[in-house]
């Protein structure tokens, strides 16, 4: 995608957002970014046209999106960073604000980045497609599923909108999932890993998929942007082989994780605070193989992804150059 185009990006200071903005700038786009007051804009401080405001504040959103060729709506928050009420406010109410602004503004396309967590096969061990809409588990999935319906209704009413579903994103700049994997793959003190598995995709591949969906996606459609479907132990072994590390080798029994779910729920009830971002249902989900197919994106968008090893060197260089340390995410 080239030319003098205008992109409006929510979530521009986040992990995926910063990678997307950098790529858009490389392609010659004028990039507007939404930033909360005090947010760290990093290397993008002087490169973007910044709008300061909150995702649920209509006035800054109006200013951000008006005249944009593509509105890339990436802003979102998970349960590690906020309680359920805030998660709903950002993910659902924020999306409603963005869609409402797009409806009344002069824009081209709305590209909504949701999550693969809203898709799941009815039987454990299957490979999910875009048709496998799942019953949401937890406030994050529920708020994202509700936000998807808002975007779908916008498209049904004549708006131009596409939704993408990245799977578990790995790459430099991610202080959560990527740090988890790198630490478990390289730190000899980390001896245990989760059972189950995930679809792991490099952040650069997701960015290219988002750009392809903005260019070639069909309005109203959803596209999974996934990577390799890997068991945790296989993923850790491959990262360790590439980075010269020693992977965690002890598989935590599923029953131990299942038992932690009710405990987390009780602690949250007794303290009035969500000290753990999971409950009984989410603990069950954490032990499954959450695998996905990107065949639709391959066929309609020309989407591709690289193997996990292709992303290890850059991620390790970032990891080793920062003071980021693994937290119990």
SEGUFI-557700 format. One record per residue: residue number from 0; x, y, z of N, C-alpha, C in turn; residue in three letters. Coordinates in steps of 0.1 Angstrom, whole numbers. Layout:
resi	n_c1	n_c2	n_c3	ca_c1	ca_c2	ca_c3	c_c1	c_c2	c_c3	resn
NUM	X	Y	Z	X	Y	Z	X	Y	Z	ALA
...
% end
This chain:
resi	n_c1	n_c2	n_c3	ca_c1	ca_c2	ca_c3	c_c1	c_c2	c_c3	resn
0	8	-12	0	0	0	0	9	12	0	UNK
1	8	20	-10	16	32	-11	8	44	-15	UNK
2	14	56	-14	7	68	-19	5	77	-7	UNK
3	0	89	-10	-3	99	0	-16	96	7	UNK
4	-16	86	15	-28	83	23	-27	86	37	UNK
5	-39	88	44	-40	91	58	-45	79	66	UNK
6	-37	76	76	-41	65	85	-44	71	99	UNK
7	-55	67	105	-58	71	119	-56	58	127	UNK
8	-48	58	137	-45	46	145	-49	48	160	UNK
9	-58	40	165	-60	40	179	-51	29	185	UNK
10	-47	30	197	-37	20	202	-23	22	196	UNK
11	-20	34	192	-8	37	185	5	36	194	UNK
12	3	37	207	15	36	216	16	22	221	UNK
13	8	12	217	9	-1	222	18	-10	214	UNK
14	20	-22	218	29	-31	212	27	-33	197	UNK
15	15	-37	193	12	-39	179	10	-26	172	UNK
16	5	-16	179	3	-2	173	16	4	169	UNK
17	26	3	177	39	10	173	45	3	161	UNK
18	44	-10	160	49	-17	148	41	-13	136	UNK
19	28	-13	137	19	-9	126	23	6	121	UNK
20	24	15	130	27	29	127	40	30	120	UNK
21	50	23	125	63	23	118	62	18	104	UNK
22	55	8	102	53	2	88	46	12	79	UNK
23	35	18	84	28	28	76	37	39	72	UNK
24	45	44	81	54	55	78	64	51	67	UNK
25	69	38	68	78	33	57	71	33	44	UNK
26	58	31	44	50	30	31	46	44	26	UNK
27	49	54	33	46	68	29	33	74	33	UNK
28	27	67	43	14	72	48	16	84	57	UNK
29	7	93	58	6	102	69	-2	95	80	UNK
30	4	95	92	-2	87	103	-6	96	114	UNK
31	-18	95	118	-23	101	130	-25	91	141	UNK
32	-20	94	153	-21	85	164	-29	90	176	UNK
33	-36	82	182	-43	85	194	-34	82	206	UNK
34	-33	91	215	-24	90	227	-30	95	239	UNK
35	-30	88	250	-35	93	262	-24	103	268	UNK
36	-29	113	275	-19	122	281	-9	115	290	UNK
37	4	117	287	14	111	295	19	98	289	UNK
38	13	93	279	17	80	273	31	81	267	UNK
39	38	71	268	52	70	262	50	68	247	UNK
40	54	78	239	53	76	224	65	71	218	UNK
41	76	69	226	88	63	221	94	70	209	UNK
42	99	62	199	105	67	187	95	74	178	UNK
43	82	72	180	72	78	171	68	92	176	UNK
44	74	97	186	70	110	191	70	121	181	UNK
45	79	122	172	80	133	162	75	129	148	UNK
46	72	116	147	68	111	133	53	111	130	UNK
47	45	111	141	31	110	139	24	123	142	UNK
48	12	125	137	4	136	141	-5	131	152	UNK
49	-2	136	164	-8	130	176	-21	137	180	UNK
50	-31	130	184	-43	135	190	-43	130	204	UNK
51	-44	138	214	-44	135	228	-58	133	233	UNK
52	-61	121	239	-74	119	244	-76	104	247	UNK
53	-88	101	252	-92	88	257	-100	81	246	UNK
54	-100	68	245	-107	61	234	-122	63	235	UNK
55	-127	66	247	-141	68	249	-146	83	247	UNK
56	-136	92	245	-140	106	244	-143	109	229	UNK
57	-155	113	226	-159	115	213	-151	126	205	UNK
58	-149	138	212	-143	149	205	-129	146	199	UNK
59	-120	140	207	-107	137	201	-108	126	190	UNK
60	-117	117	192	-119	106	182	-124	112	168	UNK
61	-133	121	169	-138	128	157	-127	135	150	UNK
62	-118	142	157	-107	148	151	-97	138	145	UNK
63	-95	127	152	-86	117	147	-90	111	134	UNK
64	-103	107	133	-107	99	121	-111	107	109	UNK
65	-115	119	111	-121	126	100	-111	128	88	UNK
66	-115	124	76	-106	125	65	-96	114	63	UNK
67	-97	104	72	-87	92	71	-91	83	60	UNK
68	-81	78	53	-84	67	43	-87	54	50	UNK
69	-80	51	60	-82	39	68	-81	43	83	UNK
70	-91	39	91	-90	40	105	-87	26	111	UNK
71	-75	25	116	-70	13	122	-73	13	137	UNK
72	-83	6	141	-88	6	155	-81	-6	162	UNK
73	-70	-3	170	-63	-13	177	-64	-12	192	UNK
74	-69	-1	197	-69	1	211	-77	-9	219	UNK
75	-71	-14	229	-77	-24	238	-69	-27	250	UNK
76	-76	-33	260	-69	-36	273	-73	-50	278	UNK
77	-64	-57	284	-67	-70	289	-68	-70	305	UNK
78	-71	-82	310	-73	-84	324	-61	-83	333	UNK
79	-49	-84	327	-37	-82	335	-35	-67	338	UNK
80	-40	-59	330	-38	-44	331	-49	-37	337	UNK
81	-61	-43	338	-73	-35	342	-83	-45	347	UNK
82	-93	-40	355	-104	-48	360	-114	-49	349	UNK
83	-124	-58	351	-134	-61	341	-142	-48	337	UNK
84	-145	-39	346	-152	-27	342	-145	-19	332	UNK
85	-132	-17	335	-123	-9	326	-122	-16	313	UNK
86	-120	-29	313	-119	-37	301	-131	-35	292	UNK
87	-143	-35	298	-155	-33	290	-155	-18	285	UNK
88	-151	-9	293	-152	5	289	-143	8	277	UNK
89	-131	2	277	-121	4	266	-125	-4	254	UNK
90	-127	-17	256	-129	-26	244	-142	-24	237	UNK
91	-153	-23	245	-166	-22	240	-171	-8	238	UNK
92	-171	0	248	-175	14	247	-166	22	238	UNK
93	-153	19	239	-144	26	230	-146	23	215	UNK
94	-149	11	212	-153	7	199	-165	14	194	UNK
95	-175	14	203	-188	21	200	-185	36	196	UNK
96	-176	42	204	-172	56	201	-166	58	187	UNK
97	-156	49	184	-149	49	172	-159	47	160	UNK
98	-168	37	161	-177	34	150	-187	46	148	UNK
99	-191	52	159	-200	63	158	-193	75	151	UNK
100	-181	77	154	-173	88	148	-171	85	133	UNK
101	-168	72	130	-166	69	116	-179	70	108	UNK
102	-190	67	114	-203	68	107	-206	82	103	UNK
103	-202	92	111	-205	106	108	-194	114	101	UNK
104	-182	107	100	-171	114	94	-169	110	80	UNK
105	-159	116	73	-155	113	60	-143	104	60	UNK
106	-146	91	60	-135	81	61	-136	71	50	UNK
107	-125	63	48	-126	53	38	-130	40	45	UNK
108	-121	32	50	-124	19	56	-120	19	71	UNK
109	-128	12	79	-125	9	93	-119	-5	94	UNK
110	-107	-6	99	-100	-19	101	-100	-22	116	UNK
111	-108	-31	121	-108	-34	135	-100	-46	139	UNK
112	-91	-45	148	-83	-56	153	-89	-61	166	UNK
113	-94	-73	165	-100	-80	176	-90	-90	181	UNK
114	-95	-102	185	-86	-113	190	-91	-126	186	UNK
115	-82	-136	185	-86	-149	181	-94	-156	193	UNK
116	-93	-150	205	-100	-155	216	-115	-156	215	UNK
117	-121	-148	205	-135	-149	203	-139	-160	194	UNK
118	-129	-168	189	-132	-179	180	-126	-192	187	UNK
119	-134	-203	186	-129	-215	192	-138	-226	187	UNK
120	-132	-238	185	-140	-249	181	-148	-255	192	UNK
121	-159	-261	189	-167	-267	200	-161	-278	207	UNK
122	-152	-285	200	-145	-297	206	-130	-294	208	UNK
123	-125	-297	220	-111	-294	223	-102	-301	213	UNK
124	-92	-294	209	-82	-300	200	-84	-297	185	UNK
125	-95	-290	182	-98	-287	168	-90	-275	163	UNK
126	-91	-272	151	-85	-260	145	-96	-250	141	UNK
127	-96	-239	147	-107	-229	146	-106	-221	133	UNK
128	-117	-218	127	-118	-209	116	-127	-197	120	UNK
129	-129	-188	110	-137	-176	113	-152	-180	116	UNK
130	-156	-192	112	-169	-196	114	-172	-201	128	UNK
131	-161	-203	136	-162	-209	149	-163	-199	160	UNK
132	-175	-192	160	-177	-182	170	-179	-189	184	UNK
133	-172	-184	194	-172	-191	207	-180	-183	217	UNK
134	-185	-191	227	-191	-184	239	-179	-178	247	UNK
135	-180	-165	248	-168	-158	255	-166	-163	269	UNK
136	-153	-163	273	-149	-166	286	-141	-154	292	UNK
137	-147	-148	302	-140	-137	308	-144	-123	301	UNK
138	-141	-113	308	-145	-99	304	-138	-95	291	UNK
139	-125	-100	289	-118	-96	277	-124	-101	265	UNK
140	-126	-114	265	-133	-121	253	-147	-115	251	UNK
141	-154	-114	262	-168	-109	260	-169	-95	255	UNK
142	-160	-86	259	-160	-72	255	-156	-72	240	UNK
143	-146	-80	236	-142	-80	222	-152	-86	213	UNK
144	-159	-96	218	-170	-102	210	-181	-92	208	UNK
145	-185	-84	218	-195	-74	217	-190	-63	208	UNK
146	-177	-59	208	-172	-49	199	-173	-54	185	UNK
147	-170	-66	182	-171	-72	169	-185	-70	163	UNK
148	-195	-72	172	-209	-71	167	-212	-56	164	UNK
149	-206	-47	171	-208	-32	167	-202	-30	154	UNK
150	-190	-35	151	-184	-33	138	-192	-40	127	UNK
151	-196	-52	130	-204	-59	120	-217	-51	116	UNK
152	-224	-46	126	-236	-38	123	-233	-26	115	UNK
153	-221	-20	117	-217	-8	109	-215	-12	95	UNK
154	-209	-24	93	-207	-28	79	-221	-32	72	UNK
155	-230	-38	80	-243	-42	75	-251	-30	71	UNK
156	-248	-19	78	-256	-7	75	-250	1	63	UNK
157	-239	-4	57	-233	3	46	-219	8	48	UNK
158	-215	8	60	-201	12	63	-191	2	58	UNK
159	-179	7	55	-168	-2	50	-159	-6	62	UNK
160	-160	-18	66	-153	-23	78	-149	-38	77	UNK
161	-137	-40	81	-131	-54	81	-126	-57	95	UNK
162	-127	-69	100	-122	-73	113	-112	-84	112	UNK
163	-101	-82	119	-90	-92	119	-88	-98	133	UNK
164	-84	-110	133	-82	-118	146	-68	-123	147	UNK
165	-59	-115	152	-45	-121	154	-46	-131	165	UNK
166	-37	-141	164	-35	-151	174	-25	-146	184	UNK
167	-17	-154	190	-7	-150	201	5	-144	194	UNK
168	7	-131	196	17	-123	189	30	-123	196	UNK
169	41	-126	189	55	-127	194	63	-117	187	UNK
170	71	-110	195	80	-100	188	86	-90	198	UNK
171	95	-82	193	102	-71	201	92	-61	205	UNK
172	93	-56	218	84	-46	223	73	-51	231	UNK
173	71	-64	232	60	-70	239	65	-75	253	UNK
174	61	-68	263	66	-71	277	58	-82	284	UNK
175	49	-88	276	40	-98	282	43	-112	277	UNK
176	35	-116	267	36	-130	261	50	-133	256	UNK
177	56	-124	249	69	-126	243	80	-128	254	UNK
178	79	-120	264	88	-121	275	86	-134	282	UNK
179	74	-138	284	71	-151	290	78	-162	282	UNK
180	76	-163	269	82	-173	261	97	-173	261	UNK
181	103	-161	260	118	-160	259	123	-164	273	UNK
182	117	-160	284	122	-164	297	122	-179	299	UNK
183	110	-185	296	109	-199	298	118	-207	289	UNK
184	122	-201	278	131	-208	268	146	-206	271	UNK
185	149	-196	279	164	-193	280	168	-192	295	UNK
186	160	-191	304	164	-190	318	163	-203	325	UNK
187	175	-208	329	176	-222	335	167	-223	348	UNK
188	164	-212	354	156	-212	367	142	-215	364	UNK
189	138	-212	351	124	-215	348	122	-229	343	UNK
190	117	-238	352	117	-252	349	104	-258	344	UNK
191	93	-250	346	80	-255	342	73	-247	331	UNK
192	65	-254	324	57	-247	313	43	-252	313	UNK
193	34	-244	307	20	-248	307	18	-260	297	UNK
194	7	-268	300	3	-278	290	-4	-270	279	UNK
195	-9	-278	269	-17	-271	258	-8	-265	248	UNK
196	-14	-256	240	-6	-250	229	-13	-238	224	UNK
197	-6	-231	214	-12	-218	209	-8	-217	194	UNK
198	-14	-208	187	-10	-204	174	-1	-191	176	UNK
199	11	-192	173	21	-182	176	25	-175	163	UNK
200	24	-162	162	26	-154	150	35	-142	153	UNK
201	44	-140	144	53	-128	145	46	-115	143	UNK
202	50	-105	151	43	-92	150	44	-86	136	UNK
203	56	-88	129	57	-82	116	47	-89	106	UNK
204	44	-102	108	35	-109	100	21	-104	102	UNK
205	17	-101	115	4	-95	118	2	-82	111	UNK
206	13	-73	112	12	-60	106	10	-61	91	UNK
207	17	-70	84	14	-72	70	0	-77	67	UNK
208	-5	-85	76	-18	-90	74	-29	-79	76	UNK
209	-26	-70	86	-35	-59	88	-35	-50	75	UNK
210	-24	-47	70	-23	-39	58	-30	-46	46	UNK
211	-28	-59	45	-35	-66	34	-50	-66	36	UNK
212	-55	-67	48	-69	-67	51	-75	-53	47	UNK
213	-67	-42	51	-71	-29	48	-72	-27	32	UNK
214	-64	-33	25	-63	-31	11	-73	-41	3	UNK
215	-73	-53	7	-80	-64	-1	-91	-71	6	UNK
216	-93	-68	19	-104	-75	26	-118	-71	22	UNK
217	-127	-80	23	-141	-77	19	-149	-71	31	UNK
218	-156	-60	29	-163	-54	40	-172	-63	46	UNK
219	-173	-63	60	-181	-72	67	-175	-85	71	UNK
220	-163	-88	65	-157	-101	67	-147	-101	79	UNK
221	-144	-113	84	-134	-115	94	-123	-124	89	UNK
222	-111	-121	94	-99	-128	89	-90	-132	101	UNK
223	-87	-145	103	-77	-149	113	-63	-146	107	UNK
224	-55	-139	115	-41	-137	112	-33	-145	122	UNK
225	-30	-158	118	-23	-167	127	-10	-171	123	UNK
226	-3	-180	130	10	-185	127	10	-200	129	UNK
227	21	-205	133	23	-219	135	15	-224	148	UNK
228	8	-235	147	1	-241	158	11	-250	165	UNK
229	15	-246	178	25	-253	185	21	-256	199	UNK
230	25	-267	204	25	-270	218	35	-261	225	UNK
231	32	-258	238	41	-249	245	56	-255	245	UNK
232	57	-268	248	70	-274	249	78	-273	235	UNK
233	70	-275	224	77	-273	211	81	-259	209	UNK
234	73	-249	212	76	-235	210	89	-232	218	UNK
235	89	-236	231	101	-232	239	113	-239	234	UNK
236	112	-251	230	124	-258	225	130	-251	212	UNK
237	121	-247	203	126	-240	191	132	-226	194	UNK
238	126	-219	203	132	-206	207	145	-209	214	UNK
239	146	-219	223	159	-222	229	170	-226	219	UNK
240	166	-234	210	176	-238	199	181	-226	192	UNK
241	172	-216	189	177	-205	181	185	-195	190	UNK
242	181	-194	203	188	-184	211	199	-190	220	UNK
243	201	-203	219	212	-209	227	208	-210	242	UNK
244	195	-213	245	190	-213	258	187	-227	263	UNK
245	182	-228	275	177	-241	281	162	-240	284	UNK
246	154	-247	276	139	-245	278	134	-252	291	UNK
247	123	-246	296	116	-253	307	111	-266	302	UNK
248	113	-277	310	110	-290	306	99	-297	313	UNK
249	95	-291	325	85	-298	333	71	-292	329	UNK
250	63	-301	325	49	-298	321	40	-297	334	UNK
251	34	-285	336	25	-284	348	13	-292	345	UNK
252	9	-301	354	-3	-309	351	-15	-300	350	UNK
253	-24	-303	340	-36	-296	338	-44	-295	351	UNK
254	-45	-305	359	-53	-305	371	-48	-294	381	UNK
255	-35	-291	381	-30	-281	390	-35	-267	386	UNK
256	-36	-265	373	-41	-252	368	-56	-251	369	UNK
257	-63	-262	367	-77	-262	369	-81	-259	384	UNK
258	-73	-264	393	-75	-262	407	-73	-247	411	UNK
259	-64	-240	403	-61	-226	407	-73	-217	403	UNK
260	-81	-221	394	-92	-213	389	-102	-209	401	UNK
261	-107	-219	408	-116	-215	419	-109	-207	430	UNK
262	-97	-210	432	-89	-203	443	-88	-188	439	UNK
263	-85	-185	426	-84	-172	421	-98	-165	422	UNK
264	-109	-172	419	-122	-166	421	-125	-162	435	UNK
265	-122	-171	444	-125	-169	459	-116	-157	464	UNK
266	-104	-156	460	-95	-145	464	-101	-132	459	UNK
267	-105	-132	447	-111	-119	441	-123	-115	449	UNK
268	-132	-125	452	-144	-122	459	-141	-117	473	UNK
269	-132	-123	481	-129	-119	494	-122	-106	495	UNK
270	-113	-103	486	-105	-90	487	-112	-79	479	UNK
271	-122	-82	471	-128	-72	463	-119	-67	452	UNK
272	-108	-74	449	-98	-70	439	-95	-82	430	UNK
273	-93	-80	417	-90	-91	408	-75	-92	408	UNK
274	-70	-101	417	-55	-103	418	-50	-112	408	UNK
275	-59	-121	402	-55	-130	391	-64	-128	380	UNK
276	-59	-128	367	-67	-125	356	-74	-137	350	UNK
277	-79	-146	359	-86	-158	354	-95	-163	365	UNK
278	-104	-172	361	-113	-178	370	-114	-193	366	UNK
279	-124	-200	371	-125	-215	368	-125	-218	353	UNK
280	-134	-210	346	-135	-213	331	-122	-210	324	UNK
281	-116	-198	327	-104	-194	321	-92	-204	324	UNK
282	-92	-209	336	-82	-219	339	-83	-232	331	UNK
283	-96	-236	328	-98	-247	319	-92	-244	305	UNK
284	-95	-232	301	-91	-228	287	-76	-228	286	UNK
285	-69	-224	297	-54	-223	296	-47	-236	294	UNK
286	-54	-247	296	-47	-260	294	-50	-266	280	UNK
287	-58	-259	272	-62	-265	259	-52	-261	248	UNK
288	-53	-268	237	-46	-265	225	-55	-255	217	UNK
289	-51	-242	217	-59	-232	210	-53	-229	196	UNK
290	-57	-238	187	-51	-237	173	-61	-231	163	UNK
291	-55	-225	153	-63	-217	144	-58	-219	129	UNK
292	-67	-217	120	-64	-218	106	-65	-204	100	UNK
293	-55	-200	92	-55	-187	85	-57	-189	70	UNK
294	-64	-200	66	-66	-203	52	-74	-192	45	UNK
295	-84	-187	51	-92	-176	45	-83	-164	42	UNK
296	-74	-160	51	-66	-149	49	-55	-152	38	UNK
297	-51	-165	38	-42	-169	27	-48	-167	13	UNK
298	-61	-172	12	-67	-172	-1	-72	-158	-5	UNK
299	-77	-150	4	-83	-137	0	-74	-125	2	UNK
300	-64	-126	10	-56	-114	13	-41	-116	8	UNK
301	-38	-129	5	-24	-132	2	-15	-132	14	UNK
302	-21	-134	26	-14	-134	38	-5	-146	39	UNK
303	7	-144	45	16	-154	48	23	-151	62	UNK
304	29	-162	67	37	-159	80	50	-168	79	UNK
305	59	-163	87	72	-170	88	72	-179	100	UNK
306	82	-189	100	83	-197	112	87	-190	124	UNK
307	85	-195	135	88	-189	148	103	-184	149	UNK
308	112	-193	144	126	-190	144	130	-176	138	UNK
309	122	-173	127	125	-160	120	124	-148	129	UNK
310	116	-149	140	114	-138	149	122	-138	161	UNK
311	130	-148	163	137	-150	176	148	-140	178	UNK
312	157	-138	168	169	-130	169	165	-116	172	UNK
313	155	-110	165	151	-96	168	145	-95	182	UNK
314	137	-104	185	131	-104	198	141	-105	210	UNK
315	150	-114	208	161	-116	218	169	-104	220	UNK
316	173	-97	208	181	-85	209	173	-74	217	UNK
317	160	-73	214	152	-63	222	152	-67	237	UNK
318	149	-80	239	148	-84	253	161	-82	261	UNK
319	172	-84	255	185	-83	262	189	-68	263	UNK
320	183	-59	255	187	-45	255	178	-37	265	UNK
321	168	-43	270	159	-36	279	160	-42	293	UNK
322	154	-35	302	153	-39	316	141	-47	319	UNK
323	134	-51	308	122	-59	310	125	-73	316	UNK
324	118	-77	326	120	-90	332	106	-97	332	UNK
325	107	-110	332	94	-118	332	86	-115	344	UNK
326	73	-113	342	64	-112	353	54	-124	352	UNK
327	48	-127	363	39	-139	363	26	-137	356	UNK
328	27	-135	343	15	-132	334	9	-145	330	UNK
% end
